[in-house]
Amino acid sequence: MKRFLLFFAAAILASACNNSVIEKPDNLISKDKMVDVIYDMALLQAMKLDNPVFLEQHNLTPATYIYKKYKIDSVQFAQNDRYYASMLTTYKEIYQKVNDRLEKNEKKTDSLLKLKPETEKIIAKKTDTVKKDDVKLDKEKLRKVKRAMFQSKIPSEK
């Protein structure tokens, strides 16, 4: 995550040193939408680094997913990113919003992870009180349900 922000900080510095003024793109992405796009890109990049198998299993390419979700293309994103990078204060505001949002969600996630062991203990106590005799399965009903579920997932080949 820090590398991601460092990369864009370097892009800011590089664009600030450039004397030419970047023209406003014809298909300008709003600042709020740009925050959403960059936030989602940061999350997907973190997922890719943390668990690349998950993205492969779900056949997800982070950039392609983002472009489809926000109905933009790579050229439009690049032009808008370059445009906002040419305005240092605006670009800094965008990345500050992204960073604030990431930190806020990180705190939520941490608090939920702390609750997980307590929740597991409560569930374990409740399941211990259930006797094995209380749970009786009718094997024929179970077969029928499984068969119905299996058949509903198979598309007809016509």
KOLKOL-475330 format. One line per field, with one value per residue: residue in three letters; x, y, z of N, C-alpha, C in turn. Coordinates in steps of 0.1 Angstrom, whole numbers, plus 5000, padded with zeros to 4 digits. Layout:
r: ALA, ...
n.px: X, ...
n.py: Y, ...
n.pz: Z, ...
ca.px: X, ...
ca.py: Y, ...
ca.pz: Z, ...
c.px: X, ...
c.py: Y, ...
c.pz: Z, ...
***
This chain:
r: MET, LYS, ARG, PHE, LEU, LEU, PHE, PHE, ALA, ALA, ALA, ILE, LEU, ALA, SER, ALA, CYS, ASN, ASN, SER, VAL, ILE, GLU, LYS, PRO, ASP, ASN, LEU, ILE, SER, LYS, ASP, LYS, MET, VAL, ASP, VAL, ILE, TYR, ASP, MET, ALA, LEU, LEU, GLN, ALA, MET, LYS, LEU, ASP, ASN, PRO, VAL, PHE, LEU, GLU, GLN, HIS, ASN, LEU, THR, PRO, ALA, THR, TYR, ILE, TYR, LYS, LYS, TYR, LYS, ILE, ASP, SER, VAL, GLN, PHE, ALA, GLN, ASN, ASP, ARG, TYR, TYR, ALA, SER, MET, LEU, THR, THR, TYR, LYS, GLU, ILE, TYR, GLN, LYS, VAL, ASN, ASP, ARG, LEU, GLU, LYS, ASN, GLU, LYS, LYS, THR, ASP, SER, LEU, LEU, LYS, LEU, LYS, PRO, GLU, THR, GLU, LYS, ILE, ILE, ALA, LYS, LYS, THR, ASP, THR, VAL, LYS, LYS, ASP, ASP, VAL, LYS, LEU, ASP, LYS, GLU, LYS, LEU, ARG, LYS, VAL, LYS, ARG, ALA, MET, PHE, GLN, SER, LYS, ILE, PRO, SER, GLU, LYS
n.px: 5008, 5019, 5039, 5024, 5013, 5036, 5045, 5026, 5031, 5056, 5049, 5034, 5054, 5070, 5053, 5049, 5073, 5072, 5068, 5048, 5013, 4987, 4960, 4925, 4909, 4885, 4867, 4863, 4868, 4850, 4862, 4853, 4846, 4871, 4884, 4870, 4877, 4906, 4907, 4895, 4913, 4936, 4927, 4923, 4948, 4962, 4948, 4957, 4984, 4983, 4967, 4970, 4959, 4931, 4921, 4928, 4913, 4887, 4888, 4896, 4909, 4925, 4927, 4910, 4886, 4881, 4878, 4856, 4837, 4835, 4829, 4849, 4879, 4913, 4928, 4913, 4914, 4942, 4946, 4930, 4942, 4967, 4960, 4948, 4971, 4987, 4977, 4986, 4975, 4949, 4953, 4966, 4945, 4927, 4942, 4945, 4919, 4915, 4934, 4924, 4900, 4909, 4923, 4902, 4886, 4904, 4906, 4880, 4880, 4900, 4888, 4867, 4880, 4891, 4868, 4861, 4872, 4858, 4832, 4833, 4837, 4812, 4795, 4805, 4798, 4770, 4766, 4776, 4756, 4736, 4723, 4735, 4715, 4693, 4695, 4684, 4686, 4667, 4674, 4664, 4649, 4671, 4686, 4667, 4667, 4694, 4695, 4677, 4689, 4712, 4703, 4691, 4713, 4724, 4726, 4704, 4712, 4705
n.py: 4988, 5012, 5014, 5018, 5043, 5058, 5056, 5071, 5096, 5101, 5104, 5127, 5146, 5145, 5154, 5180, 5192, 5196, 5220, 5225, 5230, 5209, 5200, 5200, 5169, 5157, 5138, 5141, 5127, 5129, 5143, 5129, 5105, 5097, 5093, 5071, 5052, 5050, 5042, 5016, 5004, 5004, 4986, 4962, 4958, 4953, 4930, 4913, 4912, 4900, 4876, 4861, 4839, 4839, 4859, 4848, 4824, 4835, 4846, 4873, 4903, 4930, 4957, 4955, 4949, 4972, 4991, 4982, 4984, 5011, 5021, 5031, 5036, 5025, 5045, 5068, 5068, 5072, 5097, 5113, 5109, 5120, 5146, 5154, 5151, 5172, 5193, 5200, 5204, 5195, 5169, 5160, 5162, 5143, 5119, 5120, 5117, 5091, 5077, 5083, 5069, 5043, 5040, 5042, 5020, 5001, 5002, 4994, 4968, 4957, 4959, 4941, 4917, 4914, 4908, 4883, 4859, 4859, 4857, 4831, 4816, 4819, 4807, 4781, 4773, 4773, 4754, 4732, 4727, 4715, 4684, 4654, 4636, 4652, 4661, 4647, 4632, 4627, 4605, 4600, 4624, 4642, 4632, 4638, 4666, 4672, 4662, 4678, 4703, 4699, 4694, 4718, 4734, 4726, 4736, 4734, 4719, 4732
n.pz: 5000, 5008, 4989, 4967, 4972, 4973, 4947, 4933, 4946, 4936, 4909, 4912, 4919, 4896, 4877, 4887, 4882, 4855, 4831, 4812, 4807, 4814, 4794, 4800, 4800, 4775, 4784, 4813, 4845, 4875, 4906, 4929, 4918, 4908, 4932, 4942, 4921, 4924, 4950, 4949, 4931, 4948, 4968, 4953, 4943, 4967, 4975, 4954, 4959, 4985, 4983, 4956, 4943, 4948, 4931, 4907, 4908, 4906, 4882, 4878, 4867, 4880, 4869, 4846, 4858, 4873, 4852, 4839, 4859, 4865, 4841, 4823, 4803, 4799, 4787, 4791, 4819, 4823, 4811, 4827, 4852, 4847, 4842, 4867, 4882, 4874, 4887, 4916, 4943, 4941, 4933, 4956, 4974, 4965, 4969, 4996, 5005, 4996, 5012, 5038, 5037, 5034, 5058, 5076, 5070, 5075, 5103, 5110, 5101, 5117, 5142, 5138, 5135, 5160, 5174, 5164, 5177, 5201, 5192, 5180, 5203, 5216, 5197, 5198, 5224, 5222, 5203, 5216, 5234, 5220, 5214, 5199, 5193, 5190, 5164, 5137, 5107, 5079, 5056, 5030, 5024, 5024, 5002, 4981, 4983, 4977, 4951, 4937, 4940, 4926, 4900, 4894, 4890, 4867, 4834, 4807, 4776, 4749
ca.px: 5000, 5028, 5046, 5014, 5012, 5049, 5046, 5019, 5038, 5067, 5042, 5031, 5066, 5074, 5044, 5050, 5085, 5069, 5063, 5037, 5000, 4979, 4947, 4914, 4904, 4872, 4858, 4868, 4862, 4849, 4871, 4848, 4847, 4885, 4887, 4865, 4885, 4919, 4905, 4892, 4925, 4944, 4922, 4925, 4963, 4965, 4943, 4966, 4997, 4981, 4962, 4968, 4951, 4917, 4918, 4929, 4901, 4875, 4891, 4896, 4921, 4921, 4924, 4898, 4874, 4878, 4874, 4842, 4828, 4833, 4826, 4860, 4889, 4927, 4933, 4906, 4920, 4955, 4945, 4925, 4952, 4977, 4954, 4948, 4985, 4992, 4972, 4992, 4966, 4937, 4958, 4969, 4932, 4922, 4949, 4942, 4906, 4917, 4941, 4915, 4891, 4916, 4925, 4889, 4882, 4914, 4902, 4868, 4884, 4908, 4878, 4859, 4889, 4892, 4855, 4859, 4874, 4847, 4820, 4835, 4834, 4797, 4789, 4809, 4790, 4757, 4766, 4778, 4743, 4728, 4727, 4735, 4702, 4683, 4696, 4682, 4685, 4659, 4683, 4656, 4647, 4683, 4689, 4659, 4671, 4706, 4692, 4670, 4699, 4722, 4696, 4688, 4725, 4729, 4719, 4700, 4720, 4696
ca.py: 5000, 5024, 5015, 5024, 5058, 5064, 5057, 5083, 5108, 5104, 5110, 5141, 5154, 5145, 5163, 5193, 5198, 5198, 5234, 5226, 5229, 5197, 5203, 5192, 5159, 5158, 5129, 5143, 5119, 5138, 5141, 5119, 5092, 5094, 5088, 5057, 5044, 5048, 5034, 5002, 4999, 5001, 4974, 4951, 4956, 4947, 4916, 4906, 4909, 4891, 4864, 4861, 4827, 4843, 4866, 4838, 4815, 4842, 4851, 4888, 4912, 4942, 4969, 4953, 4950, 4986, 4998, 4978, 4989, 5026, 5024, 5040, 5027, 5028, 5058, 5078, 5069, 5077, 5111, 5120, 5108, 5130, 5160, 5158, 5152, 5185, 5202, 5193, 5204, 5187, 5155, 5156, 5160, 5130, 5108, 5121, 5110, 5076, 5073, 5084, 5059, 5031, 5039, 5040, 5006, 4992, 5002, 4986, 4954, 4953, 4957, 4929, 4906, 4912, 4902, 4870, 4848, 4860, 4851, 4817, 4810, 4819, 4797, 4768, 4770, 4770, 4741, 4721, 4724, 4707, 4669, 4647, 4629, 4662, 4664, 4635, 4634, 4618, 4603, 4601, 4638, 4648, 4628, 4646, 4680, 4673, 4659, 4690, 4714, 4695, 4695, 4732, 4741, 4721, 4743, 4726, 4722, 4732
ca.pz: 5000, 5009, 4976, 4958, 4974, 4969, 4932, 4929, 4951, 4926, 4898, 4915, 4918, 4882, 4869, 4892, 4876, 4841, 4829, 4803, 4813, 4808, 4790, 4806, 4791, 4771, 4792, 4826, 4856, 4886, 4917, 4937, 4911, 4908, 4945, 4942, 4912, 4930, 4962, 4945, 4926, 4959, 4974, 4944, 4943, 4980, 4973, 4945, 4966, 4996, 4979, 4941, 4939, 4949, 4919, 4896, 4908, 4901, 4868, 4879, 4864, 4887, 4860, 4837, 4867, 4876, 4840, 4836, 4870, 4864, 4827, 4818, 4797, 4804, 4782, 4799, 4833, 4823, 4808, 4839, 4862, 4843, 4844, 4881, 4887, 4870, 4897, 4928, 4955, 4938, 4933, 4970, 4981, 4960, 4975, 5010, 5007, 4994, 5023, 5049, 5035, 5036, 5072, 5083, 5068, 5082, 5117, 5111, 5099, 5129, 5153, 5135, 5137, 5174, 5178, 5159, 5187, 5211, 5185, 5179, 5216, 5218, 5188, 5203, 5236, 5218, 5196, 5226, 5241, 5211, 5215, 5186, 5191, 5186, 5150, 5130, 5093, 5071, 5044, 5017, 5022, 5021, 4988, 4972, 4983, 4969, 4937, 4932, 4939, 4915, 4888, 4891, 4886, 4854, 4824, 4796, 4764, 4737
c.px: 5009, 5036, 5037, 5013, 5025, 5050, 5038, 5024, 5049, 5061, 5038, 5043, 5071, 5065, 5045, 5062, 5082, 5063, 5051, 5024, 4993, 4965, 4937, 4909, 4889, 4862, 4864, 4860, 4862, 4859, 4866, 4849, 4862, 4889, 4882, 4873, 4899, 4918, 4903, 4905, 4935, 4940, 4925, 4940, 4967, 4960, 4953, 4979, 4995, 4976, 4959, 4959, 4936, 4913, 4918, 4917, 4888, 4877, 4890, 4909, 4917, 4918, 4912, 4885, 4871, 4873, 4859, 4832, 4825, 4830, 4836, 4869, 4903, 4932, 4926, 4911, 4933, 4955, 4940, 4935, 4963, 4972, 4954, 4962, 4991, 4987, 4975, 4982, 4954, 4941, 4960, 4955, 4926, 4929, 4947, 4929, 4907, 4924, 4932, 4905, 4897, 4919, 4913, 4885, 4891, 4910, 4889, 4871, 4892, 4898, 4870, 4868, 4891, 4879, 4854, 4862, 4863, 4834, 4821, 4833, 4819, 4791, 4793, 4801, 4776, 4756, 4768, 4765, 4734, 4732, 4726, 4722, 4691, 4683, 4695, 4679, 4676, 4667, 4676, 4653, 4660, 4687, 4680, 4663, 4684, 4704, 4686, 4680, 4708, 4715, 4693, 4701, 4730, 4720, 4715, 4708, 4711, 4701
c.py: 5012, 5026, 5022, 5039, 5065, 5066, 5069, 5096, 5111, 5109, 5124, 5150, 5156, 5155, 5178, 5200, 5201, 5212, 5235, 5223, 5217, 5202, 5194, 5182, 5161, 5150, 5129, 5134, 5129, 5134, 5129, 5105, 5087, 5088, 5073, 5047, 5040, 5040, 5019, 4996, 4995, 4988, 4961, 4948, 4949, 4932, 4908, 4903, 4899, 4877, 4863, 4850, 4831, 4850, 4857, 4829, 4822, 4849, 4867, 4894, 4925, 4954, 4967, 4954, 4964, 4994, 4995, 4984, 5004, 5031, 5034, 5030, 5032, 5041, 5069, 5080, 5076, 5093, 5119, 5120, 5119, 5144, 5164, 5159, 5165, 5196, 5196, 5193, 5195, 5172, 5151, 5154, 5147, 5118, 5109, 5115, 5095, 5071, 5073, 5072, 5045, 5029, 5036, 5026, 4997, 4991, 4993, 4971, 4949, 4950, 4944, 4917, 4903, 4905, 4887, 4859, 4848, 4853, 4836, 4810, 4808, 4808, 4783, 4764, 4766, 4757, 4729, 4717, 4716, 4693, 4663, 4640, 4639, 4664, 4650, 4638, 4623, 4616, 4605, 4616, 4645, 4644, 4637, 4660, 4681, 4671, 4672, 4702, 4711, 4697, 4710, 4740, 4737, 4728, 4733, 4729, 4721, 4743
c.pz: 5000, 4996, 4966, 4959, 4971, 4954, 4928, 4934, 4941, 4913, 4899, 4913, 4903, 4874, 4874, 4885, 4861, 4840, 4820, 4811, 4806, 4806, 4797, 4796, 4787, 4779, 4806, 4836, 4868, 4897, 4926, 4931, 4910, 4921, 4946, 4933, 4919, 4943, 4959, 4939, 4937, 4966, 4966, 4943, 4956, 4980, 4965, 4951, 4978, 4992, 4964, 4936, 4939, 4936, 4907, 4896, 4903, 4888, 4868, 4876, 4870, 4878, 4852, 4846, 4870, 4864, 4837, 4847, 4869, 4850, 4821, 4810, 4802, 4799, 4789, 4813, 4833, 4820, 4820, 4850, 4860, 4846, 4859, 4888, 4884, 4880, 4911, 4940, 4953, 4939, 4948, 4977, 4977, 4968, 4990, 5013, 5006, 5007, 5036, 5049, 5038, 5051, 5080, 5081, 5074, 5097, 5119, 5110, 5111, 5140, 5151, 5138, 5152, 5180, 5174, 5169, 5197, 5205, 5184, 5192, 5219, 5210, 5193, 5215, 5232, 5211, 5205, 5233, 5233, 5212, 5201, 5183, 5186, 5170, 5143, 5116, 5086, 5057, 5031, 5014, 5018, 5007, 4978, 4971, 4974, 4954, 4930, 4931, 4927, 4902, 4884, 4887, 4872, 4843, 4813, 4784, 4752, 4728
***
